Amino acid sequence: MAKSTHDYAPDPRNGDALISVNGELVRRPEAKVSVFDSGFMLGDGIWESMRVHAGVVLFFEQHADRLFEGAKALDLDIDLDRTELHARIIACVEANGWRDHVHVRLMITRGLRSTPYQSPRVVVSAPTVVIIPEIKAASEETAASGISLFTVHVRRGRPDVQDPKLNSHSKLNCILACIQAHKAGADEALMLDPEGFVATCNSTHFFIVRRGEVWTSSGRHCLPGITRANIIALCRRDGIPVFEKDFSLTEVYGAEEAFVTGTFAGVMSATEVDGRKIGDGEPGPMVARLQALYRGLVDDQIAAGSA
């Protein structure tokens, strides 16, 4: 059975959760947007996923930086500043009575269109802002065993086609990559850049470990991941050699360890790529070390946020 970095145990509280739709709290079954919404109609919008622990939105400033930069690139006025946005997220989570293991999906679209047409000139409303909180704890079983990856034919594009640094609602390329990986019997997809070097996964960022060094892609063809950046910073802080560089699948197959990073699961081993075991096919010591460092960073965030 296929696994995923997003595996979690279902929680019945999610079925009736309060969702924030343009600042109004509604129960999940009633949470809806119009068929004329820009996100539904054209994928015209941006989004962020965040984690809340001990009532603190982890790495909020980094997520907000990415969100507002993307909005500026899309010429999308969010109509809220980051303080107001943070307050709205906290209000939604607290209205549900939750404080820990909360996964928040923030979605912002350009708003309602008067007719099905691409031009923003036909937008007739303020932006649509939706906040979906769910109780989700990452699967300990998946974390213990790691995941398998399959290199797909779908590439991460050049910035002059659709800039991969935009966390847009238009995720069809990643969805196609995910489908191909599942059809091949793997858990998630590994995607190459236009030159054939390793870029990223369909929903996480990819790293390898070679001779005590941590490598990840150059970053030219992937989303500026928050967890990715934090892992790179932790490596530099703790004297672990880390490099953002071009590398090939040959170098992946010969690596001692491989792992992926993401907002939901943090750091997780990738123990198999394209049917080849990475190292001994088990989560390795570097991954364990980085998982511990990342947990410490999360604890620091909680302590700072609580203060």
C-alpha positions in Angstrom: 0.0 0.0 0.0 1.4 3.4 -1.0 2.5 5.7 1.8 2.9 9.4 1.9 4.7 12.1 3.9 1.2 13.4 4.5 0.0 10.2 6.2 -2.0 10.8 9.4 -4.5 9.1 11.6 -8.1 10.4 10.8 -9.6 12.5 13.6 -13.4 12.7 13.9 -13.1 16.4 15.1 -12.1 17.4 11.5 -15.5 16.4 10.1 -17.3 19.3 11.8 -14.4 21.8 12.1 -15.0 25.5 11.9 -13.6 26.9 8.6 -12.9 30.6 8.1 -14.3 31.8 4.8 -13.6 35.5 4.3 -13.5 35.9 8.1 -16.8 34.1 8.7 -16.6 30.9 10.7 -18.7 28.1 9.2 -18.9 24.4 9.8 -16.9 22.2 7.3 -20.0 20.8 5.5 -21.2 24.3 4.8 -17.9 25.8 3.8 -18.2 26.8 0.2 -17.0 29.2 -2.5 -18.7 30.3 -5.6 -18.2 28.6 -9.0 -17.2 32.1 -10.2 -14.3 32.2 -7.7 -11.0 32.8 -9.4 -9.4 29.8 -7.7 -12.1 27.4 -8.8 -12.4 28.8 -12.3 -8.7 29.3 -13.2 -6.4 28.3 -10.4 -5.8 32.0 -9.9 -4.5 32.3 -6.3 -1.8 31.3 -3.8 -1.7 29.2 -0.7 0.4 28.3 2.3 0.4 25.3 4.7 1.4 26.0 8.3 1.6 24.0 11.6 0.2 25.2 14.9 1.7 23.7 18.1 1.0 25.0 21.7 -1.1 27.7 20.1 1.9 29.0 18.1 1.9 29.3 14.3 5.3 27.9 13.5 7.6 29.9 11.2 4.8 32.3 10.5 7.1 35.1 9.4 8.8 32.9 6.8 5.5 31.7 5.5 4.2 35.3 5.3 7.3 36.4 3.5 6.7 33.8 0.8 3.0 34.4 0.6 3.3 38.2 0.2 6.1 37.9 -2.3 4.0 35.5 -4.4 1.0 37.9 -4.1 3.1 40.8 -5.4 4.3 38.7 -8.3 0.7 37.9 -9.2 -0.4 41.5 -8.7 -2.9 40.2 -6.1 -3.9 42.5 -3.3 -4.5 40.2 -0.3 -6.4 43.0 1.4 -5.0 41.9 4.8 -1.6 42.7 6.3 0.4 40.0 8.0 -0.8 40.9 11.5 -4.4 40.7 10.4 -3.7 37.4 8.7 -2.0 35.9 11.7 -4.9 37.0 13.9 -7.4 35.4 11.6 -5.5 32.1 11.6 -5.3 32.1 15.4 -9.0 33.0 15.8 -10.0 30.1 13.5 -7.8 27.6 15.4 -8.9 28.8 18.8 -12.6 28.8 17.8 -12.2 25.0 17.3 -10.6 24.7 20.7 -7.4 23.3 19.3 -3.7 24.0 20.2 -1.6 21.1 19.0 -1.0 19.1 15.9 -3.1 21.5 13.9 -2.4 21.7 10.2 -3.6 24.9 8.6 -4.2 25.4 4.8 -4.5 29.1 3.9 -5.9 29.7 0.5 -6.2 33.1 -1.2 -7.7 33.7 -4.6 -8.2 36.8 -6.6 -11.9 36.8 -5.8 -15.2 36.4 -7.8 -15.2 37.0 -11.6 -18.2 38.3 -13.4 -17.7 35.8 -16.2 -15.4 32.9 -17.1 -12.4 34.8 -18.4 -8.7 35.0 -17.6 -8.3 38.8 -17.3 -8.3 40.1 -13.7 -10.3 43.1 -15.1 -13.5 41.0 -14.7 -12.9 40.4 -11.0 -15.8 42.0 -9.1 -15.0 41.2 -5.4 -12.4 41.4 -2.8 -10.0 38.4 -2.6 -11.3 35.1 -1.3 -9.5 34.1 1.9 -10.1 30.6 3.2 -8.5 29.0 6.3 -8.9 25.3 6.8 -7.6 23.9 10.2 -7.4 20.1 10.8 -6.0 18.0 13.5 -3.2 16.1 11.8 -0.3 14.3 13.4 2.3 12.8 11.0 2.3 9.1 10.9 5.0 7.6 13.2 4.9 4.4 11.2 5.7 6.1 7.9 8.4 8.2 9.6 10.0 5.0 11.0 10.1 3.2 7.6 10.6 6.0 5.2 9.1 6.5 1.7 9.9 5.3 -1.8 10.3 7.7 -4.7 10.0 7.3 -8.5 11.5 9.7 -11.0 8.8 10.9 -13.3 8.8 12.4 -16.8 7.1 15.6 -15.6 9.7 18.3 -15.1 9.9 21.3 -12.9 9.5 24.2 -15.4 11.5 27.2 -16.2 10.5 30.6 -14.6 9.5 32.0 -18.0 6.8 29.3 -18.4 5.4 29.1 -14.8 7.8 30.1 -12.1 8.1 27.2 -9.7 8.8 29.6 -7.0 5.1 30.6 -7.0 3.0 28.6 -4.5 0.1 28.9 -6.8 -3.2 27.1 -6.9 -2.2 25.7 -10.3 -0.6 22.5 -9.2 -1.5 20.2 -12.1 2.2 19.4 -12.9 2.7 18.1 -9.4 -0.5 16.2 -9.5 0.5 14.5 -12.8 3.9 13.7 -11.2 2.2 12.2 -8.1 -0.1 10.1 -10.3 2.8 8.7 -12.4 4.7 7.8 -9.2 1.7 6.0 -7.7 1.1 4.1 -11.0 4.8 3.0 -10.8 4.2 1.7 -7.3 6.1 4.4 -5.4 4.9 6.7 -2.6 5.8 10.0 -4.1 7.4 11.6 -7.2 11.0 12.8 -7.7 11.1 15.5 -10.3 14.0 16.7 -12.5 14.7 20.2 -13.7 14.9 21.2 -17.5 18.5 20.2 -17.6 17.9 16.7 -16.1 19.3 17.4 -12.7 17.3 16.6 -9.6 15.0 19.4 -8.6 12.4 18.4 -6.0 9.5 16.1 -5.1 5.9 16.7 -6.0 5.0 18.0 -2.5 8.3 18.0 -0.6 12.0 19.0 -1.0 14.7 16.4 -1.7 18.1 15.9 -0.1 20.8 13.3 -0.2 23.8 12.5 2.0 27.1 11.7 0.5 30.3 11.1 2.5 29.0 13.2 5.4 27.8 16.0 3.2 24.2 17.1 2.8 23.2 18.0 -0.8 20.0 19.5 -2.1 19.1 21.0 -5.5 20.3 24.4 -6.6 16.9 25.8 -5.8 16.5 27.3 -9.3 13.5 25.1 -10.1 11.7 24.5 -6.9 9.5 26.3 -4.4 11.5 28.2 -1.7 10.6 25.7 1.0 10.4 26.9 4.5 11.5 23.6 6.1 14.1 23.2 3.4 15.6 26.6 4.3 15.5 25.7 8.0 17.3 22.4 7.5 20.0 24.2 5.5 20.4 26.8 8.2 20.5 24.1 10.9 23.3 22.3 9.0 25.3 25.5 8.8 24.8 26.3 12.4 25.9 22.8 13.6 28.9 22.4 11.3 27.3 19.9 8.9 28.6 20.5 5.3 25.6 21.4 3.2 25.5 22.3 -0.5 22.8 23.7 -2.9 24.0 22.3 -6.2 23.2 20.4 -9.4 23.4 16.6 -9.1 22.2 13.7 -11.1 20.3 10.5 -10.4 23.5 8.6 -10.5 24.6 10.5 -7.5 21.3 9.9 -5.8 21.5 6.1 -6.3 25.0 6.1 -4.8 24.1 8.2 -1.8 24.3 6.9 1.8 21.0 8.5 2.8 18.2 10.5 1.2 15.4 12.4 2.8 12.6 14.9 2.1 11.4 17.9 4.0 8.1 19.6 4.3 5.8 21.6 6.6 3.7 18.6 7.5 6.2 15.9 8.4 9.3 17.9 8.9 12.2 15.5 7.9 11.5 12.0 6.6 13.8 9.4 5.1 13.5 8.3 1.4 14.8 4.8 1.6 14.2 3.8 -2.1 14.5 5.7 -5.4 13.5 4.1 -8.7 13.6 0.6 -7.2 17.1 1.1 -5.8 17.8 1.0 -2.0 19.4 4.1 -0.7 22.2 3.0 1.6 21.0 0.0 3.5 17.4 0.9 2.8 16.7 2.1 6.3 16.5 5.6 7.8 20.1 6.6 8.6 22.0 8.5 11.3 22.1 11.9 9.5 18.4 11.9 9.1 18.0 11.1 12.8 20.4 13.9 13.7 18.5 16.4 11.5 15.1 15.3 12.9 16.4 16.0 16.4 17.8 19.4 15.4 14.5 20.3 13.7 12.5 19.3 16.8 14.7 21.6 18.8 14.0 24.4 16.3 10.3 23.9 16.7 10.6 23.9 20.5 12.4 27.3 20.2 9.6 28.6 18.0 7.0 27.5 20.5 9.0 29.1 23.4 9.4 32.4 21.5 5.8 32.5 20.4 4.5 31.7 23.9 6.7 34.4 25.4 
